[in-house]
Amino acid sequence: MKLVTAVIKPFKLDDVRAALSEVGVQGITATEVKGFGRQKGHTELYRGAEYVVDFLPKVKLEIAVSDDQVERVIEAVAKSANTGKIGDGKIFVSALEQVIRIRTGETGEEAI
């Protein structure tokens, strides 16, 4: 099992969710986060004063999947989140040692 973590632009969330649904993903966790990478933030004007916004709003998705779904999930996220502009985000894949469904006590892939 793997945990696919994607950090994407907020306005792409619906597109990514739809793409994941098409490849058979049944659940995701989405969190509003702030961060920066190469995009570095931007300058804004507020009441005549200029200031730098270092952290930009992003959405962090966490998707627990079986090993055979990983490549389809990565492809779905990468295609649907891509705008071709800087700041499109990143995808991280890490090993998932154990999953437990609290309600039923199921473990492993049955719990996903």
DRENTOR-812964 format. One record per residue: residue in three letters; y, z, x of N, C-alpha, C in turn. Coordinates in steps of 0.1 Angstrom, whole numbers, padded with zeros to 4 digits, always signed. Layout:
alaYZXYZXYZX;...
This chain:
met-0012+0000+0008+0000+0000+0000+0012+0000+0009;lys+0023-0006+0004+0035-0007+0011+0047-0003+0002;leu+0058+0002+0009+0070+0005+0002+0080-0005+0007;val+0085-0014-0003+0095-0024+0001+0108-0018-0004;thr+0117-0017+0006+0131-0012+0003+0140-0023+0006;ala+0148-0026-0004+0158-0037-0003+0172-0032-0006;val+0182-0035+0002+0196-0032+0000+0203-0045-0003;ile+0208-0046-0015+0214-0058-0020+0228-0056-0026;lys+0235-0067-0029+0248-0067-0035+0245-0063-0050;pro+0254-0054-0055+0252-0049-0069+0251-0060-0080;phe+0259-0071-0079+0259-0081-0089+0246-0089-0089;lys+0237-0088-0079+0225-0095-0079+0213-0087-0084;leu+0215-0075-0089+0205-0066-0094+0197-0073-0105;asp+0203-0078-0115+0196-0084-0126+0188-0096-0122;asp+0193-0104-0113+0185-0116-0108+0173-0111-0101;val+0174-0101-0092+0163-0096-0085+0153-0089-0094;arg+0157-0081-0104+0148-0075-0113+0140-0086-0121;ala+0146-0096-0125+0139-0107-0132+0129-0114-0123;ala+0133-0116-0110+0124-0123-0101+0112-0114-0098;leu+0114-0101-0097+0103-0092-0094+0094-0091-0106;ser+0099-0091-0118+0091-0091-0130+0082-0103-0131;glu+0087-0115-0127+0080-0127-0127+0068-0127-0117;val+0069-0119-0106+0058-0119-0097+0048-0107-0100;gly+0051-0100-0111+0041-0090-0115+0045-0075-0111;val+0057-0073-0106+0061-0059-0103+0064-0052-0116;gln+0058-0040-0118+0059-0033-0130+0070-0022-0130;gly+0074-0018-0118+0084-0007-0117+0091-0008-0104;ile+0104-0005-0105+0113-0003-0093+0122+0009-0095;thr+0127+0014-0084+0137+0024-0085+0149+0018-0079;ala+0160+0019-0086+0173+0014-0081+0183+0025-0080;thr+0190+0026-0068+0200+0036-0066+0213+0030-0061;glu+0224+0034-0066+0237+0029-0062+0240+0036-0048;val+0242+0029-0038+0245+0034-0025+0258+0028-0019;lys+0262+0033-0008+0273+0027+0000+0269+0025+0014;gly+0273+0015+0020+0270+0013+0034+0277+0001+0040;phe+0274-0002+0053+0279-0014+0059+0270-0018+0070;gly+0271-0031+0074+0264-0036+0085+0273-0045+0092;arg+0270-0057+0094+0279-0067+0101+0291-0070+0092;gln+0290-0068+0079+0301-0070+0070+0313-0062+0073;lys+0311-0050+0078+0321-0040+0083+0331-0035+0073;gly+0331-0038+0061+0341-0033+0052+0352-0043+0051;his+0363-0038+0044+0375-0046+0042+0387-0038+0040;thr+0399-0044+0041+0411-0037+0039+0416-0039+0025;glu+0421-0028+0019+0427-0029+0005+0441-0023+0005;leu+0448-0027-0005+0462-0021-0007+0462-0012-0019;tyr+0467+0000-0018+0467+0010-0029+0481+0016-0028;arg+0489+0014-0039+0502+0020-0040+0511+0017-0028;gly+0510+0005-0023+0518+0000-0012+0512+0004+0002;ala+0502+0012+0002+0496+0016+0015+0483+0008+0018;glu+0482+0004+0030+0470-0004+0033+0459+0006+0039;tyr+0447+0004+0035+0436+0013+0040+0423+0005+0041;val+0415+0010+0050+0402+0003+0052+0391+0009+0044;val+0383+0001+0037+0372+0006+0030+0360+0003+0039;asp+0355+0014+0046+0344+0012+0055+0330+0010+0048;phe+0328+0017+0038+0315+0016+0031+0316+0008+0018;leu+0308-0002+0017+0308-0011+0006+0297-0007-0004;pro+0299-0009-0017+0289-0006-0027+0277-0015-0026;lys+0265-0010-0026+0253-0017-0026+0243-0011-0036;val+0232-0018-0038+0221-0012-0046+0209-0012-0037;lys+0202+0000-0037+0190+0001-0029+0178+0001-0039;leu+0169-0008-0037+0157-0009-0045+0145-0004-0037;glu+0137+0004-0044+0124+0008-0038+0113+0003-0047;ile+0104-0004-0041+0093-0010-0048+0080-0007-0041;ala+0071+0001-0048+0058+0004-0042+0048-0007-0047;val+0041-0013-0038+0033-0025-0041+0020-0024-0033;ser+0009-0030-0038-0003-0032-0031-0001-0042-0020;asp-0010-0041-0010-0008-0050+0002-0008-0065-0001;asp-0016-0068-0012-0016-0083-0015-0004-0088-0022;gln+0005-0079-0027+0017-0083-0034+0029-0084-0025;val+0028-0078-0013+0040-0077-0004+0047-0090-0001;glu+0040-0100+0003+0047-0113+0006+0054-0119-0006;arg+0048-0118-0018+0054-0123-0030+0067-0115-0034;val+0066-0102-0032+0078-0094-0035+0090-0097-0025;ile+0086-0098-0012+0097-0101-0002+0103-0114-0005;glu+0095-0124-0009+0100-0138-0012+0109-0137-0024;ala+0105-0130-0035+0112-0129-0047+0126-0122-0045;val+0126-0111-0037+0139-0105-0034+0148-0113-0026;ala+0142-0119-0015+0150-0127-0006+0157-0139-0013;lys+0149-0146-0022+0155-0158-0029+0165-0154-0039;ser+0162-0143-0047+0171-0140-0058+0183-0132-0053;ala+0183-0125-0042+0195-0118-0037+0204-0126-0028;asn+0199-0138-0024+0207-0146-0015+0219-0153-0021;thr+0230-0151-0015+0243-0158-0019+0247-0167-0007;gly+0241-0165+0004+0245-0173+0016+0257-0168+0023;lys+0262-0157+0019+0274-0150+0025+0270-0138+0032;ile+0278-0133+0041+0276-0121+0049+0275-0109+0039;gly+0266-0100+0042+0265-0088+0033+0254-0090+0022;asp+0246-0100+0023+0235-0102+0013+0225-0090+0013;gly+0224-0084+0024+0215-0072+0024+0203-0073+0034;lys+0194-0064+0032+0182-0063+0041+0170-0059+0033;ile+0158-0062+0038+0146-0058+0032+0138-0051+0043;phe+0133-0039+0040+0125-0031+0049+0111-0029+0043;val+0101-0030+0051+0087-0028+0046+0081-0017+0054;ser+0076-0007+0047+0069+0004+0054+0056+0008+0048;ala+0047+0014+0055+0034+0018+0050+0036+0029+0040;leu+0028+0029+0030+0028+0040+0020+0015+0047+0020;glu+0015+0059+0025+0002+0066+0027-0005+0070+0014;gln+0003+0075+0004-0004+0079-0008+0006+0079-0019;val+0001+0076-0031+0009+0075-0044+0001+0083-0054;ile+0008+0092-0061+0001+0100-0072+0009+0099-0084;arg+0003+0095-0095+0010+0095-0108+0009+0109-0114;ile+0020+0115-0116+0021+0129-0120+0014+0131-0133;arg+0016+0123-0143+0011+0125-0157-0004+0125-0157;thr-0011+0115-0150-0025+0114-0151-0033+0119-0139;gly-0026+0121-0128-0033+0125-0116-0039+0114-0108;glu-0037+0101-0113-0043+0089-0106-0036+0089-0092;thr-0044+0084-0083-0039+0082-0069-0041+0068-0064;gly-0035+0065-0053-0036+0052-0046-0031+0041-0055;glu-0037+0029-0054-0031+0017-0061-0032+0018-0076;glu-0041+0026-0081-0041+0029-0096-0029+0035-0101;ala-0022+0043-0092-0010+0050-0096+0002+0041-0095;ile+0001+0030-0089+0013+0021-0088+0014+0014-0101;
